[in-house]
Amino acid sequence: MTLNKSALLLGAALVCALASNAEAATAKRGTFGKLPDGRTVESVTLTNGKGVSANIIGWGATIQSLIMPDRNGKKADIALGYDNLEQYLAKPQYFGPIVGRFGNRLAAGKFTLDGQTYQTPINNGKNALHGGTTGFDKVLWTITSVKDGPTASVTLRYVSPDGDMGYPGTLTVDATYSLDEQNHLTIDYRATTDKTTIVNLTNHGCWNLSGEGSSNGAMGHVVTIPAQTYLPTDDGAIPTGEFRPVAGTVFDFRTPRAIGDRVRDASDQQIIWARGYDHNWVIGREVTKDQHLMARVRDPASGRGFELWSNQPGLQFYSGNFLDGTSHGKAKKVYREGDGFVMEPQLFPDSPNQKGFTSARLEPGQTYHNVMTYRLTTGQAGR
């Protein structure tokens, strides 16, 4: 009797262990190609037991793919991007990389710290965008850690030297991507400096929840943004400094609305200048200790969706206005205007030059931190 009971207990333990292993997320290391100078671009694929996988490549610490099932269990890659390194080099479009040192725009590429003015490269009309001509999206990151589940993760590092793109201080950045069994894809960016500088890092994932090659585009996706105000801009996409109420405007997403409902509403000059949405919604005024809801997105066609959470005060929402048909993705379909959208948790654009905005200043001994979590949903019960 004792033997039988022991055997049963041992069998139950083995079943539990096997079930646990089956549910554990995994991280598989590989390669994505070689740069012209011979350096290898590594990749790590994070996979969980729910059919979700994310491939992270060392070039730009980029989310190269994000595969997830729809309401019927059919899988699709929802991340716009390329299937080879050559296209990332030849036609960079900010498809899924980290952007920085200062993500979004700096007016005239200038900022002042402690009485000294710094100049960064102009690469967006009259202004600087996403760190300059060679931002963090266009450099090779080193993989420093790869871990299996229950939460699988990869950490990449880049050390930006003092004076890089005109920014002061040697900046050490760690970018961690993790996937768990709750279908949470978390992106964690941390940075330290040896000299006073400015930092605003974010991820520029470009999404189509129907699938990156889908003819549906992203304009039918239904969006909710819990923001009372947004930041209007001038014709160069630099904020004016005003916190404008969304009420009564095309920028009101406090109740769910399809992206395409008002994206071409020419009654609003802001839409004309940006050719759609390319603005920052004010979720809060400061970086917070814990994450808070930034947005919800749902694709009625596939059932796929996500909630985006972060500790950042601003959400840049971009409706793919400048996808011009000159790039094609992994499904060999041309990317056109509105075929993807971007949501970037971040500090406010041009914050070093705006008195009323959250400071982007980083001192030696401090750690910059931006954490964002995509809580993915498939439209199936319990998912």
N, C-alpha and C positions, 0 to 999 in steps of 0.2 A: 504493500500500500504506500509506504514511504517512497519507494523507488519510483512508482508510477506518478506520485505527486511531484517528485523532483524532476522527472522527465517532462511532465506537463509544464512545469515552471520554466525549464530550460527551453522547451519548444516555443513557449510564449515569448520568452526573451529574445530568441532568434528571430521570430516573426516581427517583433517590434523593432529590432535592429535593422532588419532588411527594409521594413517600411520607412524607417528613419533615413536610411541611406538612399532609398528611392526618391525621397522628398528633398534631399539635400541638393542645394544649387551647386553647380560646378563652374570652374574657370579653366579654360583650355587655351594654352599658349600656342601661337603660330607666327607666321610671317605674312606680310602684305605686299612685299616688294622691296626694291632697292632704289635709293636715290642716285642721281647721276654721279655723285662722288663716291659711290660704293657702299654707303652706310645702309644697314638693313632697317626697314620699318617693321617693327614687331606688331602683333595683334594679340588680343585676348578676347575670347568669346565666353560671356557669362550666360549660363542656361539654368533655368529652374524646372521643376517637375510639372508646371502648369502650361508648358508649351511656349514660354516667353524666352527669348534670347537676345542679347545685345552684343555686338562686336565693336570693340574699342581698338583703334589703331594709334600707333605712336606719332604719326604725322598730325600735329595740331591737337593731340589728345582728343581725337574725333570719335563721336558715335557714328560708325560707318553703316550700321544697320540696327534696326530694332524690330524683331519679328514677334508677332503675337496673333492668337486666334481671334476670329470674329464670333458672333453669337452662335454660329453653326459649327464652330471648331475649325474653320478653314483659316490657315495661317497666311499672313502677308507681312511684308516689310513696310513699315509705316514711315521710315526715315528717308527723306530725299538724300541722294548721294551717289557715289560712283562705285563700280565694282573693281577698279584698278587704280593703282597709285598714279599712273601717268595722267589720268584725267584730273585728279586733285591738284597736280602740279601745273597742268596746262590751263585749266579753267577753274580757279578757286572761286567758290560761290558761298562760302561760309555755311556749308552743309554739315552741321553737327559738331564743329570744333569748339574749344575754349576760345574766347576772344579777350584780348588785353594787350598791354597792361591796363589801358583804360577802355573798357567796352563802351560801345555807343560813341557819341560825338563830343569833340572838344572844339569850341568856336575858334576858328583860325589856327587850330592846332596849338594854342598857347595856354599856359597856366602859370601862376606865380606862387612861389613858396618862400616865406620869410624874406620877402623883398626881391627875390631873384626870379626872373622870368625865364621859362623854358619853352623851347619850340620843338614840336613833334611834326613828322611829315604830314603834308596835306594830301589826302587821298580820296576826298569826298566833296567835290565842288570847292568851296572856300575853306573847308573844315577838315579835321582829322577824324577818322572812323576806325574803331576797333583796334587802337594801338598803333596805327600807322601802316606804312607800306609792307613792313615785315613784322606783323603782329604775332601773337602766340599761336595763331592758327596756321602759320607758315614756317614753323620750326619743328625739329624732331625732339620729341620727349623721350625720356628714359624710363622704362618700366622698373620700378623699385620693389614691388610687392604683388604677388598673385596668391589669392586664397580661395579655397573651396568653402562650401556651405557649413552651417545652414544658410548663411548669407555669403554668396560668392562676390569677390571684389578684385579690382586691379587698381594699383596706385602708380601714377606717373609723375615724374619730376622734370622741371626745367629751371635752370638758373640763368636769369637775365642779367647781363653785366651792367655795371654802372655806366650810364650814358646811352644804353640801348634805346634806339628810336627817340633819343633826346630826353629820356626819363632819368632822373637821378637815382642813385642807390643800386646796389646789387640785390635783386629780388629773387628769392627762392620760393618756387611755387610747387605745391603738391596737389594733384588732381586725382581724387578717388571716385571710382564708379562702382556701385554695388547693386546686386539684384537678390531679392529674397523670395521666399515661397508665398508671400502675400501679393506678389506682382508689383512690388515697390522698387522702382529704379531710382536710386539716390545718387546725386552728383554733389561732391563735397570739395570745395576749393579753399585752400589755405595758403597764405603768403606771409613771409617775413622779409625785412629789409635791414641793411646796415647803415642806411642814411634816409632822412626824411624824404618821402615820395608820395605819390598818389596811386591808388589802386582801385579798379572796378572791373572785376572778372565776372563773366557769365558764360553760359553755354548757348550756342546758336543753333540748336536742333531745329530742323525744318521738317514739319510733319504733314502727312496726309493719312488720316486714319482709315481711309478706304484702301490704302496701299499706294506706295510711291509711284507706281505706274498706272494707277487707276484713272480712267477717263472722267470720273466723277469730280475730280478736283477737290478743293477743300472749302469752297464757298457755301456748301450746304451744311457744314459743321456748325453745331449749335454751341454758343459760347456764353459763359457767365463770368463776369469779373466784379467782385465785391468792392468797387471803388466809388466814392462819392465825387471825386475830382480827377482831372487829368491835366497834363502839361501841354498847352498849346505851343506851337513853334512858329518861327519865322519861315521864310520860303527856303531856307537852307537846313531846316530840321533842327535848329537850335532852339531850346525852350526860351520863351519870353520872360520867364520868372513868375508868371501868373499860375495860380492853382484854380482852374476853371471848373465849376460844377458840371457834371455830366447830365444832370436833369434837363430834359427837353432838347437834348442834342443827339447826334448820331453816335456819340461815344458812350451812351448809356447802355451798359450790359449788365445792370444789376438784376434784371430778369433775363432769362435765356433768350438769345436772338441768334439767328443764323448770320454767319460772317457776311454773306452776300446780300443780306437784306438792304443794307444802307452803304455798302462799301464804295459805291459810285455816286453818292448823293452830292451833286455839284452845288447844292444850296449852301454847303459849308466849305469855306475857303481852305480850311485845314485838310479836307479830303482832296481838294484840287492840287494843293501844293505837294502832298505826299503820294498822290495817285492811289489813294486808299488809306488804310490804317498803317501808320508807322510812328506811334506815339507812346508815351509813358503814362500809364495809369497809376494813381497814387493810392497804394494799399495802406501805407502808413507813412510816418515821417522819420523813423529811425530804424536801424538794424535792431532786431529783437533777439532775445536769448533762445526762444523756441521758434519753430516753424509755424506759419499761419497760412490759411488758404489764399492763394493768389488767383486761381481761375479754375473753372470746370469746362471741359470740352467734350462733346459727344457727337459721334457720326451716326445719324439715323439709318444710313444705308447699311452699315456693317454691324452696328451695335458697339463698336469699339469706342473707348473714351478714356479720359484720365482726369484726375484732380491734380493740380500743381500746387505744392506747398513750398514755402521758403521762409528764411529769416530776413529777407530784404524788403525795403520800403517801396520799391518801384517795380512795375511790370511793363516791359516794352513789348507791345503787341504789333506784329508786322504781318500784313496779309499777302505777302508774296508779290508785291506790286511790280518788282523789277525782274521777275523771271520772264525772260524775253524770247524763249524758244531756241536759244543758242546752246543750251546744255541738254543732254539726255542722261537718264539715270540707269539704274541696275536692270530695270525691266525693258530697257531700250526704247523708252517712250520719251518724247520731247517734253521738257518742263516749260510750261507757259504761265502767264500771269494768273495768280490765284490757285495754282496747283499745289501750293503748300503754304503753311503759316508758321510763324515763329512766336514763342513766348519766352522772354528772357527776364528772370528775376535779377534785380540789380539796384545799384544806387542811381540817382537821377542823372540824366544826360547833362554834360557840361557843368556838373556840380562844383568843380574847383573855381569856376568863374561866376557862380551864382550865390549871392549872400544868403538867400533863404532856403538853400538846399542842404541836405545831409552831407557832412564832410567826407571827402574821399582820402583824407590825409592818413598816412601810415608812418609811425615812428619806429625807430629801433626798439626792440623789446616787446612790441605789440604784434599780434597775429591778426591779419585780415581773414575773414571767414564768410563765405557764401555757401550755404547748403540748400539744395533744392531736391524735392522728391516728386517723381511722377507716380501717382497711385493709379496704376493701369486697371481698366475694367474691360471686360470682353462682351458684356451684354448677356452672359449666361448667369443662371442662378448661382449665387455664392461666389461669383468672380468679381 
